[in-house]
């Protein structure tokens, strides 16, 4: 099933269909700077990888994952590798039952097939008939899919956010708990309580998530497990692989290989 040529361009006129399809390839290093849409938006990564920054945190999507953004969520998108995408825009009146916060989801075989089938139709045929029925099933699927653990929540407190942004920039050199609290001018107990309240995670867990998140970016760009474990300060490749497997259920090689072959 091929994508209709019309869907390689954004629509130039108003479309009343519940969802609008758009397919595009983005080059590695492309940055779409901060903006927002009136519609909800699904970024389905077919090949490659991307990271989406929002006020809620950063969301990472490797192959056969997708990022869901509700309407009016400001974001910037960083394409970490050459990436093939299918974008699905959901009109705001049809998105009320979809998640109200950004999240990463696993794209099932069924959802992938539905999106591809929908995108074989020209946009004029998506407002009613078979394509409209496919769109309705896509919306039903989006309500049911579980979130994947690929979010890095960011705190809103200014001092805490400044500290966390520093950790994100250099996850190989993470300040110890006491030093982190000192930088935020609070006691260790207050720091831990504030970190948990603002991100939902302990400082240790959040820092571990930063390392895993950066590992996903580096692996997606073609770096070896050995390179990644060294760059991020793990004791060795085996320690990194064990941590990765505990978080995602599979080794790094199977994670990316399974995603592309699924």
N, C-alpha and C positions, 0 to 999 in steps of 0.2 A: 504494500500500500504506500503510495507516494503522497507527499504533501502538495496540495494545490499551489501552483506558482503565485497566486494572489496573496498567499499568506506569508510570503517572504518580505512583504512591505506592511508597514502599519496602515490601518484604514484611514482614508482621507475624508470620509463622511460618517455621519452618525449611524450606528447599527443598533437595532433594538433587540437583538438576540441576547439571551441570558449570559452567554460567554463568547469571547472573541479570541481566536487563535492567531498566533504569530510565531514563526520559526526563523531562527537566525543563528549564525556562527559568529563568535566573538574571539578576537585574537588575544593571546596571552599578554597580560599587562594592561589591557583596556580598563579604564576607570570611568564609570558613569557616576558623575558627582551627585551630591545630595539633591533629591527631588522627591515628590510624592505623586500618587495617582488618585483620581476619584474612584477608580475601581479597585477591587481586590486583585491581587496578582499572584500567580503560581509560576515559579521558575523551575521547570523540569529539565534537569541536566541529563542529556543523552550521552554525551561524551565530554570529558574534561572536568573542570571543577571551578567553583566560585565561592566568594565570601561576600556576605551582605552585612554591612554595618548599619545599625539602627540605634535609637536611644535606649532600646531595651537590652541591647547587647549585639554580639556578632554571631551570624549563622553561617555555617559551612555546608556546602553540598557537593559531594563527589558524584560519580556517575550513578544514575538511576535513583537518586534522591531528588527531592524538590524542596524549595523554600516557599512557604505560604506567607504572604504579607497582606494583612487587611487593608482596606482603603484608607487613604490619608496618613499612612505611616511613612515618615521621612526616612530615606535610606540612600546609601551609596553602594554600588556594586563593583567588586574587584574580581576580574577574571584571572585566575591563577595559572591557567594553562589555556591552550587553544580549546575552545568550548563550543559544543553544539547544544542548542537549547530549543525547547518548545515553551513559549510563554502562553499562559491561559489567563485572560483578564475576565474577572467575574463582575458583572454589573452590580452596583451597591445594593439594589433592591433584591437581588438573588443571593446575597452573601450573609444574610442575617443569621443563618444557622451554622455558618462556618466559624472556625476559631477566631476569637477577637484579639488575639495576640500573635505575633510572628512565631513560626515554628518550622522545623525541618521535618519532613515526612519521608518514609520509604515508599517508592513508587512500585506498586504491585504490577505483576504481569497484566492483570485485567485493566488497571488504570492506564498503563502505558499503551495498551491496544486501543482503548477507548479514545485517548487523546489523538493517536495517530489516525484512527478512522475519522474522527471529527475533522481533523485538519486536511482530509482529502476532499472536503467540500468547499466550493467557493463561498464567500461570506454571504452572498445574497440568498443562499439556500440553507442558512443556519437558523433562520428565524422561525421556521416551522418544518414539519415533515421529519424524515429519518434523522437528520443532523440535530434537530431540536430535541428529539428523544434521546439521542446519544449524550447531548449536553446535560440533560436531566440526570442521567445515570452518572456522569462525571461528578456532578455536584453531590449526588448521594454518596459516592465513593470518598470524596474529600471530607465529608462529615465523619466518616468511619475510621480513617487511617490514623494509626498511633503516631505520636511524635517520636523522632529519633534523637538520641543524646548528642546533638551536635550544636548546642547553643552555649555561648559564653556570656552569661549575664554580667552587666556592668552596673556598679553602684552609682547613685545620683549625688551623694554627698561629695562636695568638691575635693576635700583632702583625700578621701578614700579613693575617689575616682582617679585623682592624679597618681596615687601610688599604684593603682591597678593598671593604669595605662603604661606606667614604667615597666611593670612586670610583663605586659603583653609585648612591649618593644624588645625586651631582653629576657626571655624566660629561662635562659641558662644560668642567670645570676639572680635568684629570687631572694629578697631580704628575709632573714629569719623573723619569726613572729614578733619577738621583742623589738627588733629594729623597725619592723613595719608599724607597730603601734607607736613607737617614738616619732616616726615621720608624720603620723597623723595627730600627734600631740594628745594622745589619750592613753589610759592604762591598757594593759594587755587584755584584761577582762572586758573593758568597754569596747576595745577594738574588735574582739571576737564577736561580741554581741551585735555590734553595728554591722559587721561584715555579713553575718548570718541574716540579719533583718533586711539588708539591702540587696543581697544576691541570692538568698536561699541556701547558700553553701558556707561551710567553714572556710577559713583562710587556706588551710592545707588542701582541702578538696578543690577549691577554686584554682589554686596554683597548679594542681595536678591537671585540671581541665585545660588550663592555658597551655601547658606543655603538650598535651594530647592534640589540642586544636592546632598548634603550630606544627606538630608532627604530621598531621593530615595534610596541611598545606605543602609541606616540604616533600612528602611522599607523592602527592599528586603532581608535583612539578618534576618528578623523576629522580629525586635524591634517593640513595640507597639507605637501607635500614641502618647500616653501620655509620654512614654520614650523619643521619638524623640523631641517632643515639649520642654520638659525640657532640654534635652541635648543641643539643639541649641538656647536656650535662648528666646523662644517665651513666651508671657505673659501667655499662657495656651493652652491646646489642641484645644479649639475652634478657637483661633487666628491662630494657625498653619493650621488647616483644611481649614479655610477661605482663607488663603494665597495660600495653595496648590490648592484649587478648582479654584481660580482666574487664576492661572498659567496654569493648565492642564485641566480645564473644568469639572473635577469630583473629588470626595473625594478620599483620599488615598486608602480606602478599595475598592472602585469601580475601581480605576485605575489598581491596581494589579489583582483584581478578574476578571475584564472584559478582561484583557490581557490574562489570563490563560484560560478563558472559550470561547474566541472568536473563 
